[in-house]
Amino acid sequence: GLHDMARPELRFVNRQRGAGTRVWLDAQLRVLQIAPEHIKGYENNTASTHSEVARSIAEEQFELGLGIEATALAYGLDFIFLTKERYDLVVPGEIWEWPPVQMIVTWLRTAEAQTAINNLGGYDTQSTGHIEWVN
């Protein structure tokens, strides 16, 4: 878990300030009362993408970092599930009827889309294709 990040033999690659992953981590560290300065590399080692985190771990520059399961699997890395996050496709009402938008929505509702997304690893497609209007 997150407490293991403070083990002195582990080097951590963080996401850049402002990245959603880092915002989540900072909040969790506060809740768990883990001081960031106890995590080797927390401030000095940053990556801009999940792929960059995974690549640097695969190249043995670091032992751990936060990222999505699909990227960890793509790089042949171990993955420890920490949280579930919802992703939404947001479409402005004025372009809702555009054929390309409708093609995407139609595809997201197919078994083919569900299989393709599930094959990436780490995604729950139970609500994929569900439309929710927000006013």
N, CA, C and O atoms as CSV, one atom per row, in Angstrom:
chain,resi,resn,atom,element,x,y,z
A,1,GLY,N,N,0.817,-1.195,0.000
A,1,GLY,CA,C,0.000,0.000,0.000
A,1,GLY,C,C,0.858,1.255,0.000
A,1,GLY,O,O,2.072,1.199,-0.195
A,2,LEU,N,N,0.219,2.361,0.218
A,2,LEU,CA,C,0.918,3.645,0.164
A,2,LEU,C,C,1.967,3.806,1.258
A,2,LEU,O,O,2.949,4.521,1.063
A,3,HIS,N,N,1.779,3.160,2.395
A,3,HIS,CA,C,2.790,3.258,3.454
A,3,HIS,C,C,4.149,2.715,2.995
A,3,HIS,O,O,5.193,3.189,3.442
A,4,ASP,N,N,4.128,1.730,2.111
A,4,ASP,CA,C,5.384,1.142,1.622
A,4,ASP,C,C,6.218,2.129,0.809
A,4,ASP,O,O,7.421,1.932,0.644
A,5,MET,N,N,5.590,3.184,0.303
A,5,MET,CA,C,6.339,4.158,-0.493
A,5,MET,C,C,7.460,4.811,0.301
A,5,MET,O,O,8.440,5.277,-0.280
A,6,ALA,N,N,7.327,4.848,1.612
A,6,ALA,CA,C,8.335,5.491,2.464
A,6,ALA,C,C,9.496,4.570,2.820
A,6,ALA,O,O,10.404,4.975,3.546
A,7,ARG,N,N,9.478,3.338,2.319
A,7,ARG,CA,C,10.611,2.448,2.597
A,7,ARG,C,C,11.878,3.044,1.981
A,7,ARG,O,O,11.865,3.422,0.809
A,8,PRO,N,N,12.962,3.137,2.739
A,8,PRO,CA,C,14.157,3.853,2.274
A,8,PRO,C,C,14.846,3.238,1.054
A,8,PRO,O,O,15.542,3.945,0.326
A,9,GLU,N,N,14.667,1.948,0.821
A,9,GLU,CA,C,15.329,1.315,-0.330
A,9,GLU,C,C,14.574,1.517,-1.650
A,9,GLU,O,O,15.058,1.113,-2.708
A,10,LEU,N,N,13.398,2.138,-1.591
A,10,LEU,CA,C,12.583,2.322,-2.792
A,10,LEU,C,C,12.695,3.737,-3.340
A,10,LEU,O,O,12.601,4.718,-2.602
A,11,ARG,N,N,12.897,3.820,-4.646
A,11,ARG,CA,C,12.943,5.115,-5.332
A,11,ARG,C,C,11.624,5.306,-6.075
A,11,ARG,O,O,11.191,4.430,-6.823
A,12,PHE,N,N,10.993,6.457,-5.862
A,12,PHE,CA,C,9.665,6.749,-6.380
A,12,PHE,C,C,9.738,7.769,-7.509
A,12,PHE,O,O,10.449,8.768,-7.403
A,13,VAL,N,N,9.003,7.517,-8.591
A,13,VAL,CA,C,8.833,8.510,-9.647
A,13,VAL,C,C,7.418,9.046,-9.526
A,13,VAL,O,O,6.448,8.291,-9.598
A,14,ASN,N,N,7.308,10.348,-9.344
A,14,ASN,CA,C,6.044,11.025,-9.106
A,14,ASN,C,C,5.506,11.601,-10.414
A,14,ASN,O,O,6.237,11.694,-11.401
A,15,ARG,N,N,4.258,11.979,-10.423
A,15,ARG,CA,C,3.704,12.742,-11.539
A,15,ARG,C,C,3.961,14.217,-11.275
A,15,ARG,O,O,4.212,14.609,-10.136
A,16,GLN,N,N,3.900,15.027,-12.308
A,16,GLN,CA,C,4.158,16.452,-12.171
A,16,GLN,C,C,3.056,17.121,-11.359
A,16,GLN,O,O,1.934,16.622,-11.282
A,17,ARG,N,N,3.391,18.259,-10.753
A,17,ARG,CA,C,2.399,19.029,-9.987
A,17,ARG,C,C,1.199,19.332,-10.883
A,17,ARG,O,O,1.354,19.688,-12.051
A,18,GLY,N,N,0.018,19.186,-10.322
A,18,GLY,CA,C,-1.209,19.485,-11.066
A,18,GLY,C,C,-1.823,18.284,-11.763
A,18,GLY,O,O,-2.998,18.328,-12.129
A,19,ALA,N,N,-1.059,17.208,-11.959
A,19,ALA,CA,C,-1.611,16.002,-12.580
A,19,ALA,C,C,-2.627,15.378,-11.624
A,19,ALA,O,O,-2.421,15.387,-10.410
A,20,GLY,N,N,-3.704,14.845,-12.155
A,20,GLY,CA,C,-4.739,14.249,-11.329
A,20,GLY,C,C,-4.199,13.162,-10.422
A,20,GLY,O,O,-4.615,13.044,-9.269
A,21,THR,N,N,-3.269,12.364,-10.941
A,21,THR,CA,C,-2.668,11.290,-10.138
A,21,THR,C,C,-1.941,11.865,-8.929
A,21,THR,O,O,-2.040,11.329,-7.825
A,22,ARG,N,N,-1.218,12.945,-9.138
A,22,ARG,CA,C,-0.475,13.556,-8.023
A,22,ARG,C,C,-1.420,14.223,-7.033
A,22,ARG,O,O,-1.198,14.145,-5.825
A,23,VAL,N,N,-2.456,14.870,-7.517
A,23,VAL,CA,C,-3.448,15.487,-6.626
A,23,VAL,C,C,-4.066,14.411,-5.736
A,23,VAL,O,O,-4.212,14.609,-4.530
A,24,TRP,N,N,-4.430,13.265,-6.334
A,24,TRP,CA,C,-4.982,12.159,-5.568
A,24,TRP,C,C,-3.975,11.666,-4.524
A,24,TRP,O,O,-4.328,11.471,-3.360
A,25,LEU,N,N,-2.720,11.465,-4.943
A,25,LEU,CA,C,-1.694,10.979,-4.029
A,25,LEU,C,C,-1.489,11.954,-2.872
A,25,LEU,O,O,-1.429,11.535,-1.716
A,26,ASP,N,N,-1.384,13.229,-3.165
A,26,ASP,CA,C,-1.179,14.220,-2.107
A,26,ASP,C,C,-2.307,14.161,-1.078
A,26,ASP,O,O,-2.056,14.250,0.123
A,27,ALA,N,N,-3.546,14.013,-1.543
A,27,ALA,CA,C,-4.689,13.916,-0.630
A,27,ALA,C,C,-4.597,12.655,0.226
A,27,ALA,O,O,-4.869,12.698,1.425
A,28,GLN,N,N,-4.216,11.536,-0.384
A,28,GLN,CA,C,-4.098,10.282,0.363
A,28,GLN,C,C,-2.982,10.344,1.392
A,28,GLN,O,O,-3.131,9.836,2.504
A,29,LEU,N,N,-1.870,10.961,1.032
A,29,LEU,CA,C,-0.761,11.081,1.975
A,29,LEU,C,C,-1.176,11.904,3.188
A,29,LEU,O,O,-0.802,11.584,4.316
A,30,ARG,N,N,-1.955,12.971,2.957
A,30,ARG,CA,C,-2.449,13.778,4.085
A,30,ARG,C,C,-3.345,12.940,4.994
A,30,ARG,O,O,-3.204,12.974,6.216
A,31,VAL,N,N,-4.274,12.182,4.389
A,31,VAL,CA,C,-5.182,11.345,5.176
A,31,VAL,C,C,-4.410,10.309,5.987
A,31,VAL,O,O,-4.718,10.067,7.154
A,32,LEU,N,N,-3.411,9.704,5.362
A,32,LEU,CA,C,-2.625,8.656,6.027
A,32,LEU,C,C,-1.505,9.216,6.898
A,32,LEU,O,O,-0.800,8.459,7.566
A,33,GLN,N,N,-1.338,10.526,6.894
A,33,GLN,CA,C,-0.304,11.214,7.659
A,33,GLN,C,C,1.095,10.708,7.301
A,33,GLN,O,O,1.921,10.428,8.170
A,34,ILE,N,N,1.329,10.602,5.998
A,34,ILE,CA,C,2.646,10.234,5.476
A,34,ILE,C,C,3.285,11.504,4.937
A,34,ILE,O,O,2.735,12.146,4.042
A,35,ALA,N,N,4.427,11.865,5.469
A,35,ALA,CA,C,5.120,13.073,5.021
A,35,ALA,C,C,5.800,12.802,3.680
A,35,ALA,O,O,6.571,11.849,3.565
A,36,PRO,N,N,5.527,13.621,2.666
A,36,PRO,CA,C,6.150,13.417,1.357
A,36,PRO,C,C,7.675,13.357,1.400
A,36,PRO,O,O,8.290,12.658,0.596
A,37,GLU,N,N,8.286,14.084,2.333
A,37,GLU,CA,C,9.752,14.075,2.412
A,37,GLU,C,C,10.311,12.730,2.854
A,37,GLU,O,O,11.519,12.507,2.772
A,38,HIS,N,N,9.448,11.832,3.321
A,38,HIS,CA,C,9.892,10.481,3.673
A,38,HIS,C,C,9.863,9.526,2.485
A,38,HIS,O,O,10.227,8.357,2.610
A,39,ILE,N,N,9.429,10.030,1.337
A,39,ILE,CA,C,9.357,9.201,0.126
A,39,ILE,C,C,10.508,9.611,-0.789
A,39,ILE,O,O,10.536,10.730,-1.301
A,40,LYS,N,N,11.456,8.697,-0.990
A,40,LYS,CA,C,12.651,8.995,-1.781
A,40,LYS,C,C,12.262,9.282,-3.234
A,40,LYS,O,O,11.735,8.414,-3.930
A,41,GLY,N,N,12.530,10.508,-3.677
A,41,GLY,CA,C,12.246,10.906,-5.046
A,41,GLY,C,C,10.949,11.670,-5.225
A,41,GLY,O,O,10.649,12.120,-6.331
A,42,TYR,N,N,10.173,11.828,-4.159
A,42,TYR,CA,C,8.856,12.454,-4.266
A,42,TYR,C,C,8.916,13.812,-4.957
A,42,TYR,O,O,8.115,14.079,-5.853
A,43,GLU,N,N,9.841,14.664,-4.564
A,43,GLU,CA,C,9.929,16.011,-5.138
A,43,GLU,C,C,10.824,16.089,-6.371
A,43,GLU,O,O,10.589,16.922,-7.247
A,44,ASN,N,N,11.835,15.245,-6.455
A,44,ASN,CA,C,12.862,15.399,-7.487
A,44,ASN,C,C,12.620,14.594,-8.757
A,44,ASN,O,O,13.131,14.951,-9.818
A,45,ASN,N,N,11.858,13.527,-8.668
A,45,ASN,CA,C,11.662,12.645,-9.816
A,45,ASN,C,C,10.221,12.750,-10.299
A,45,ASN,O,O,9.307,12.242,-9.651
A,46,THR,N,N,10.019,13.412,-11.444
A,46,THR,CA,C,8.660,13.555,-11.949
A,46,THR,C,C,8.568,13.103,-13.399
A,46,THR,O,O,9.539,13.143,-14.155
A,47,ALA,N,N,7.368,12.673,-13.754
A,47,ALA,CA,C,7.066,12.247,-15.118
A,47,ALA,C,C,5.767,12.911,-15.543
A,47,ALA,O,O,4.899,13.183,-14.713
A,48,SER,N,N,5.639,13.166,-16.825
A,48,SER,CA,C,4.469,13.877,-17.344
A,48,SER,C,C,3.309,12.965,-17.713
A,48,SER,O,O,2.174,13.428,-17.821
A,49,THR,N,N,3.575,11.672,-17.908
A,49,THR,CA,C,2.519,10.761,-18.350
A,49,THR,C,C,2.617,9.433,-17.604
A,49,THR,O,O,3.638,9.118,-16.994
A,50,HIS,N,N,1.538,8.667,-17.667
A,50,HIS,CA,C,1.562,7.322,-17.091
A,50,HIS,C,C,2.610,6.471,-17.810
A,50,HIS,O,O,3.301,5.667,-17.185
A,51,SER,N,N,2.721,6.652,-19.118
A,51,SER,CA,C,3.710,5.885,-19.891
A,51,SER,C,C,5.129,6.215,-19.474
A,51,SER,O,O,5.980,5.329,-19.399
A,52,GLU,N,N,5.384,7.469,-19.204
A,52,GLU,CA,C,6.728,7.868,-18.772
A,52,GLU,C,C,7.067,7.258,-17.413
A,52,GLU,O,O,8.202,6.840,-17.182
A,53,VAL,N,N,6.084,7.207,-16.518
A,53,VAL,CA,C,6.285,6.562,-15.210
A,53,VAL,C,C,6.638,5.094,-15.428
A,53,VAL,O,O,7.635,4.601,-14.900
A,54,ALA,N,N,5.815,4.403,-16.209
A,54,ALA,CA,C,6.014,2.967,-16.434
A,54,ALA,C,C,7.349,2.686,-17.118
A,54,ALA,O,O,8.061,1.757,-16.736
A,55,ARG,N,N,7.690,3.484,-18.125
A,55,ARG,CA,C,8.953,3.273,-18.842
A,55,ARG,C,C,10.139,3.421,-17.905
A,55,ARG,O,O,11.078,2.627,-17.961
A,56,SER,N,N,10.105,4.440,-17.038
A,56,SER,CA,C,11.246,4.655,-16.140
A,56,SER,C,C,11.371,3.528,-15.113
A,56,SER,O,O,12.476,3.215,-14.668
A,57,ILE,N,N,10.258,2.926,-14.740
A,57,ILE,CA,C,10.317,1.771,-13.835
A,57,ILE,C,C,10.809,0.537,-14.589
A,57,ILE,O,O,11.629,-0.223,-14.075
A,58,ALA,N,N,10.314,0.344,-15.795
A,58,ALA,CA,C,10.747,-0.792,-16.615
A,58,ALA,C,C,12.249,-0.720,-16.908
A,58,ALA,O,O,12.920,-1.748,-17.005
A,59,GLU,N,N,12.768,0.497,-17.047
A,59,GLU,CA,C,14.206,0.691,-17.285
A,59,GLU,C,C,15.008,0.696,-15.986
A,59,GLU,O,O,16.205,0.986,-15.995
A,60,GLU,N,N,14.357,0.379,-14.875
A,60,GLU,CA,C,14.975,0.240,-13.550
A,60,GLU,C,C,15.601,1.518,-13.022
A,60,GLU,O,O,16.543,1.471,-12.231
A,61,GLN,N,N,15.081,2.665,-13.458
A,61,GLN,CA,C,15.513,3.935,-12.876
A,61,GLN,C,C,14.875,4.144,-11.510
A,61,GLN,O,O,15.444,4.799,-10.637
A,62,PHE,N,N,13.669,3.571,-11.337
A,62,PHE,CA,C,12.905,3.678,-10.097
A,62,PHE,C,C,12.245,2.339,-9.815
A,62,PHE,O,O,12.131,1.482,-10.691
A,63,GLU,N,N,11.808,2.180,-8.555
A,63,GLU,CA,C,11.132,0.937,-8.181
A,63,GLU,C,C,9.610,1.068,-8.187
A,63,GLU,O,O,8.904,0.068,-8.319
A,64,LEU,N,N,9.104,2.283,-8.047
A,64,LEU,CA,C,7.653,2.432,-8.006
A,64,LEU,C,C,7.200,3.814,-8.446
A,64,LEU,O,O,7.952,4.788,-8.414
A,65,GLY,N,N,5.935,3.859,-8.859
A,65,GLY,CA,C,5.276,5.091,-9.260
A,65,GLY,C,C,3.796,4.799,-9.398
A,65,GLY,O,O,3.385,3.638,-9.402
A,66,LEU,N,N,2.997,5.841,-9.510
A,66,LEU,CA,C,1.559,5.663,-9.666
A,66,LEU,C,C,1.178,5.786,-11.135
A,66,LEU,O,O,1.685,6.646,-11.855
A,67,GLY,N,N,0.282,4.918,-11.559
A,67,GLY,CA,C,-0.192,4.957,-12.934
A,67,GLY,C,C,-1.374,4.034,-13.103
A,67,GLY,O,O,-1.858,3.433,-12.144
A,68,ILE,N,N,-1.827,3.931,-14.321
A,68,ILE,CA,C,-2.981,3.085,-14.601
A,68,ILE,C,C,-2.534,1.666,-14.950
A,68,ILE,O,O,-1.423,1.442,-15.431
A,69,GLU,N,N,-3.433,0.719,-14.693
A,69,GLU,CA,C,-3.108,-0.685,-14.908
A,69,GLU,C,C,-2.761,-0.984,-16.361
A,69,GLU,O,O,-1.836,-1.751,-16.630
A,70,ALA,N,N,-3.482,-0.394,-17.285
A,70,ALA,CA,C,-3.232,-0.665,-18.705
A,70,ALA,C,C,-1.786,-0.348,-19.075
A,70,ALA,O,O,-1.163,-1.094,-19.830
A,71,THR,N,N,-1.256,0.734,-18.557
A,71,THR,CA,C,0.128,1.105,-18.858
A,71,THR,C,C,1.105,0.170,-18.168
A,71,THR,O,O,2.112,-0.216,-18.762
A,72,ALA,N,N,0.827,-0.199,-16.927
A,72,ALA,CA,C,1.699,-1.149,-16.227
A,72,ALA,C,C,1.763,-2.465,-16.996
A,72,ALA,O,O,2.841,-3.032,-17.176
A,73,LEU,N,N,0.617,-2.945,-17.446
A,73,LEU,CA,C,0.589,-4.196,-18.213
A,73,LEU,C,C,1.355,-4.073,-19.520
A,73,LEU,O,O,2.054,-5.002,-19.923
A,74,ALA,N,N,1.225,-2.929,-20.182
A,74,ALA,CA,C,1.923,-2.719,-21.456
A,74,ALA,C,C,3.440,-2.788,-21.289
A,74,ALA,O,O,4.150,-3.173,-22.218
A,75,TYR,N,N,3.934,-2.417,-20.115
A,75,TYR,CA,C,5.373,-2.443,-19.841
A,75,TYR,C,C,5.800,-3.684,-19.068
A,75,TYR,O,O,6.961,-3.795,-18.672
A,76,GLY,N,N,4.880,-4.617,-18.848
A,76,GLY,CA,C,5.214,-5.857,-18.148
A,76,GLY,C,C,5.508,-5.662,-16.667
A,76,GLY,O,O,6.307,-6.403,-16.095
A,77,LEU,N,N,4.882,-4.689,-16.046
A,77,LEU,CA,C,5.137,-4.381,-14.641
A,77,LEU,C,C,4.054,-4.970,-13.740
A,77,LEU,O,O,2.936,-5.237,-14.182
A,78,ASP,N,N,4.402,-5.166,-12.483
A,78,ASP,CA,C,3.407,-5.551,-11.492
A,78,ASP,C,C,2.514,-4.351,-11.221
A,78,ASP,O,O,2.918,-3.206,-11.426
A,79,PHE,N,N,1.301,-4.616,-10.759
A,79,PHE,CA,C,0.345,-3.545,-10.501
A,79,PHE,C,C,-0.394,-3.847,-9.207
A,79,PHE,O,O,-0.860,-4.967,-8.997
A,80,ILE,N,N,-0.500,-2.844,-8.339
A,80,ILE,CA,C,-1.262,-2.954,-7.092
A,80,ILE,C,C,-2.407,-1.945,-7.189
A,80,ILE,O,O,-2.176,-0.740,-7.290
A,81,PHE,N,N,-3.630,-2.444,-7.157
A,81,PHE,CA,C,-4.807,-1.594,-7.255
A,81,PHE,C,C,-4.945,-0.738,-5.998
A,81,PHE,O,O,-4.908,-1.259,-4.883
A,82,LEU,N,N,-5.104,0.582,-6.176
A,82,LEU,CA,C,-5.250,1.495,-5.045
A,82,LEU,C,C,-6.600,2.197,-4.997
A,82,LEU,O,O,-7.109,2.478,-3.912
A,83,THR,N,N,-7.186,2.483,-6.152
A,83,THR,CA,C,-8.446,3.212,-6.172
A,83,THR,C,C,-9.146,3.036,-7.515
A,83,THR,O,O,-8.549,2.584,-8.492
A,84,LYS,N,N,-10.402,3.395,-7.540
A,84,LYS,CA,C,-11.204,3.348,-8.755
A,84,LYS,C,C,-11.563,4.781,-9.134
A,84,LYS,O,O,-11.928,5.580,-8.272
A,85,GLU,N,N,-11.459,5.105,-10.418
A,85,GLU,CA,C,-11.734,6.456,-10.873
A,85,GLU,C,C,-12.674,6.403,-12.067
A,85,GLU,O,O,-12.543,5.538,-12.932
A,86,ARG,N,N,-13.611,7.321,-12.111
A,86,ARG,CA,C,-14.570,7.386,-13.206
A,86,ARG,C,C,-14.049,8.325,-14.293
A,86,ARG,O,O,-13.540,9.409,-14.005
A,87,TYR,N,N,-14.185,7.891,-15.546
A,87,TYR,CA,C,-13.830,8.712,-16.691
A,87,TYR,C,C,-15.085,8.943,-17.512
A,87,TYR,O,O,-15.826,8.003,-17.799
A,88,ASP,N,N,-15.323,10.179,-17.886
A,88,ASP,CA,C,-16.490,10.523,-18.689
A,88,ASP,C,C,-16.061,11.163,-19.996
A,88,ASP,O,O,-15.062,11.880,-20.056
A,89,LEU,N,N,-16.827,10.893,-21.035
A,89,LEU,CA,C,-16.680,11.599,-22.304
A,89,LEU,C,C,-17.727,12.707,-22.267
A,89,LEU,O,O,-18.925,12.427,-22.239
A,90,VAL,N,N,-17.289,13.941,-22.265
A,90,VAL,CA,C,-18.195,15.079,-22.160
A,90,VAL,C,C,-18.336,15.701,-23.546
A,90,VAL,O,O,-17.346,16.035,-24.197
A,91,VAL,N,N,-19.589,15.851,-23.983
A,91,VAL,CA,C,-19.877,16.378,-25.312
A,91,VAL,C,C,-20.813,17.577,-25.177
A,91,VAL,O,O,-21.887,17.443,-24.591
A,92,PRO,N,N,-20.440,18.738,-25.698
A,92,PRO,CA,C,-21.351,19.890,-25.653
A,92,PRO,C,C,-22.633,19.593,-26.434
A,92,PRO,O,O,-22.600,18.964,-27.492
A,93,GLY,N,N,-23.747,20.053,-25.897
A,93,GLY,CA,C,-25.048,19.801,-26.511
A,93,GLY,C,C,-25.145,20.233,-27.958
A,93,GLY,O,O,-25.833,19.588,-28.749
A,94,GLU,N,N,-24.467,21.317,-28.321
A,94,GLU,CA,C,-24.584,21.835,-29.684
A,94,GLU,C,C,-23.939,20.935,-30.747
A,94,GLU,O,O,-24.222,21.091,-31.934
A,95,ILE,N,N,-23.084,20.003,-30.340
A,95,ILE,CA,C,-22.499,19.086,-31.328
A,95,ILE,C,C,-22.967,17.646,-31.132
A,95,ILE,O,O,-22.492,16.741,-31.819
A,96,TRP,N,N,-23.899,17.430,-30.195
A,96,TRP,CA,C,-24.369,16.086,-29.891
A,96,TRP,C,C,-24.841,15.338,-31.125
A,96,TRP,O,O,-24.562,14.147,-31.259
A,97,GLU,N,N,-25.543,15.995,-32.024
A,97,GLU,CA,C,-26.125,15.342,-33.203
A,97,GLU,C,C,-25.118,15.121,-34.336
A,97,GLU,O,O,-25.456,14.461,-35.318
A,98,TRP,N,N,-23.926,15.637,-34.235
A,98,TRP,CA,C,-22.940,15.471,-35.304
A,98,TRP,C,C,-22.680,13.982,-35.541
A,98,TRP,O,O,-22.534,13.225,-34.581
A,99,PRO,N,N,-22.621,13.558,-36.787
A,99,PRO,CA,C,-22.392,12.135,-37.091
A,99,PRO,C,C,-21.149,11.533,-36.431
A,99,PRO,O,O,-21.238,10.413,-35.928
A,100,PRO,N,N,-19.993,12.212,-36.402
A,100,PRO,CA,C,-18.832,11.593,-35.740
A,100,PRO,C,C,-19.075,11.333,-34.247
A,100,PRO,O,O,-18.632,10.317,-33.713
A,101,VAL,N,N,-19.773,12.244,-33.582
A,101,VAL,CA,C,-20.077,12.061,-32.165
A,101,VAL,C,C,-21.004,10.867,-32.005
A,101,VAL,O,O,-20.795,10.031,-31.127
A,102,GLN,N,N,-22.018,10.784,-32.839
A,102,GLN,CA,C,-22.962,9.674,-32.762
A,102,GLN,C,C,-22.287,8.337,-33.068
A,102,GLN,O,O,-22.660,7.310,-32.502
A,103,MET,N,N,-21.297,8.348,-33.963
A,103,MET,CA,C,-20.556,7.114,-34.262
A,103,MET,C,C,-19.798,6.634,-33.023
A,103,MET,O,O,-19.782,5.439,-32.726
A,104,ILE,N,N,-19.177,7.559,-32.308
A,104,ILE,CA,C,-18.446,7.190,-31.091
A,104,ILE,C,C,-19.406,6.633,-30.051
A,104,ILE,O,O,-19.140,5.589,-29.455
A,105,VAL,N,N,-20.518,7.322,-29.829
A,105,VAL,CA,C,-21.503,6.887,-28.833
A,105,VAL,C,C,-22.047,5.510,-29.192
A,105,VAL,O,O,-22.174,4.638,-28.332
A,106,THR,N,N,-22.367,5.324,-30.464
A,106,THR,CA,C,-22.888,4.027,-30.917
A,106,THR,C,C,-21.854,2.932,-30.681
A,106,THR,O,O,-22.191,1.855,-30.188
A,107,TRP,N,N,-20.596,3.201,-31.032
A,107,TRP,CA,C,-19.540,2.207,-30.854
A,107,TRP,C,C,-19.341,1.864,-29.376
A,107,TRP,O,O,-19.159,0.697,-29.032
A,108,LEU,N,N,-19.376,2.875,-28.500
A,108,LEU,CA,C,-19.166,2.630,-27.069
A,108,LEU,C,C,-20.214,1.703,-26.476
A,108,LEU,O,O,-19.987,1.107,-25.423
A,109,ARG,N,N,-21.354,1.574,-27.133
A,109,ARG,CA,C,-22.429,0.711,-26.638
A,109,ARG,C,C,-22.332,-0.728,-27.159
A,109,ARG,O,O,-23.169,-1.561,-26.812
A,110,THR,N,N,-21.336,-1.028,-27.976
A,110,THR,CA,C,-21.223,-2.358,-28.571
A,110,THR,C,C,-20.392,-3.301,-27.701
A,110,THR,O,O,-19.594,-2.873,-26.867
A,111,ALA,N,N,-20.606,-4.585,-27.922
A,111,ALA,CA,C,-19.788,-5.602,-27.251
A,111,ALA,C,C,-18.336,-5.485,-27.695
A,111,ALA,O,O,-17.425,-5.739,-26.907
A,112,GLU,N,N,-18.115,-5.103,-28.949
A,112,GLU,CA,C,-16.760,-4.919,-29.472
A,112,GLU,C,C,-16.006,-3.857,-28.663
A,112,GLU,O,O,-14.844,-4.049,-28.307
A,113,ALA,N,N,-16.671,-2.751,-28.380
A,113,ALA,CA,C,-16.040,-1.683,-27.596
A,113,ALA,C,C,-15.746,-2.164,-26.183
A,113,ALA,O,O,-14.656,-1.935,-25.658
A,114,GLN,N,N,-16.705,-2.821,-25.575
A,114,GLN,CA,C,-16.522,-3.320,-24.215
A,114,GLN,C,C,-15.326,-4.272,-24.148
A,114,GLN,O,O,-14.515,-4.201,-23.224
A,115,THR,N,N,-15.229,-5.152,-25.127
A,115,THR,CA,C,-14.113,-6.106,-25.165
A,115,THR,C,C,-12.787,-5.382,-25.364
A,115,THR,O,O,-11.806,-5.677,-24.681
A,116,ALA,N,N,-12.757,-4.439,-26.294
A,116,ALA,CA,C,-11.516,-3.700,-26.562
A,116,ALA,C,C,-11.047,-2.946,-25.320
A,116,ALA,O,O,-9.858,-2.948,-25.000
A,117,ILE,N,N,-11.972,-2.309,-24.632
A,117,ILE,CA,C,-11.618,-1.550,-23.433
A,117,ILE,C,C,-11.193,-2.493,-22.310
A,117,ILE,O,O,-10.201,-2.241,-21.627
A,118,ASN,N,N,-11.935,-3.567,-22.121
A,118,ASN,CA,C,-11.568,-4.541,-21.080
A,118,ASN,C,C,-10.205,-5.168,-21.336
A,118,ASN,O,O,-9.475,-5.463,-20.390
A,119,ASN,N,N,-9.854,-5.374,-22.593
A,119,ASN,CA,C,-8.566,-5.975,-22.937
A,119,ASN,C,C,-7.385,-5.071,-22.598
A,119,ASN,O,O,-6.254,-5.546,-22.497
A,120,LEU,N,N,-7.632,-3.787,-22.423
A,120,LEU,CA,C,-6.561,-2.874,-22.019
A,120,LEU,C,C,-6.104,-3.169,-20.593
A,120,LEU,O,O,-4.935,-2.985,-20.254
A,121,GLY,N,N,-7.031,-3.624,-19.770
A,121,GLY,CA,C,-6.726,-3.920,-18.370
A,121,GLY,C,C,-7.008,-2.740,-17.475
A,121,GLY,O,O,-6.579,-1.619,-17.749
A,122,GLY,N,N,-7.738,-3.001,-16.391
A,122,GLY,CA,C,-7.946,-1.977,-15.380
A,122,GLY,C,C,-9.162,-1.100,-15.564
A,122,GLY,O,O,-9.373,-0.177,-14.778
A,123,TYR,N,N,-9.965,-1.358,-16.574
A,123,TYR,CA,C,-11.138,-0.527,-16.804
A,123,TYR,C,C,-12.411,-1.308,-16.541
A,123,TYR,O,O,-12.538,-2.458,-16.961
A,124,ASP,N,N,-13.355,-0.686,-15.846
A,124,ASP,CA,C,-14.670,-1.252,-15.575
A,124,ASP,C,C,-15.620,-0.657,-16.610
A,124,ASP,O,O,-15.870,0.548,-16.601
A,125,THR,N,N,-16.144,-1.483,-17.493
A,125,THR,CA,C,-16.992,-0.994,-18.583
A,125,THR,C,C,-18.479,-1.145,-18.290
A,125,THR,O,O,-19.305,-1.048,-19.197
A,126,GLN,N,N,-18.817,-1.379,-17.050
A,126,GLN,CA,C,-20.217,-1.582,-16.680
A,126,GLN,C,C,-21.100,-0.406,-17.111
A,126,GLN,O,O,-22.240,-0.624,-17.522
A,127,SER,N,N,-20.607,0.821,-17.029
A,127,SER,CA,C,-21.402,1.995,-17.397
A,127,SER,C,C,-21.005,2.586,-18.746
A,127,SER,O,O,-21.539,3.619,-19.149
A,128,THR,N,N,-20.086,1.949,-19.438
A,128,THR,CA,C,-19.640,2.465,-20.734
A,128,THR,C,C,-20.821,2.528,-21.694
A,128,THR,O,O,-21.576,1.567,-21.838
A,129,GLY,N,N,-20.965,3.676,-22.346
A,129,GLY,CA,C,-22.063,3.874,-23.285
A,129,GLY,C,C,-23.303,4.474,-22.664
A,129,GLY,O,O,-24.242,4.842,-23.370
A,130,HIS,N,N,-23.314,4.576,-21.340
A,130,HIS,CA,C,-24.447,5.190,-20.634
A,130,HIS,C,C,-24.431,6.689,-20.886
A,130,HIS,O,O,-23.384,7.328,-20.778
A,131,ILE,N,N,-25.580,7.249,-21.219
A,131,ILE,CA,C,-25.689,8.680,-21.479
A,131,ILE,C,C,-26.361,9.366,-20.296
A,131,ILE,O,O,-27.413,8.936,-19.822
A,132,GLU,N,N,-25.748,10.415,-19.841
A,132,GLU,CA,C,-26.272,11.193,-18.739
A,132,GLU,C,C,-26.257,12.664,-19.143
A,132,GLU,O,O,-25.196,13.208,-19.449
A,133,TRP,N,N,-27.391,13.298,-19.148
A,133,TRP,CA,C,-27.495,14.702,-19.516
A,133,TRP,C,C,-27.270,15.577,-18.279
A,133,TRP,O,O,-27.837,15.319,-17.217
A,134,VAL,N,N,-26.447,16.602,-18.426
A,134,VAL,CA,C,-26.180,17.530,-17.348
A,134,VAL,C,C,-26.587,18.915,-17.843
A,134,VAL,O,O,-26.134,19.378,-18.890
A,135,ASN,N,N,-27.439,19.554,-17.079
A,135,ASN,CA,C,-27.909,20.897,-17.464
A,135,ASN,C,C,-27.148,21.959,-16.717
A,135,ASN,O,O,-27.401,23.149,-16.906
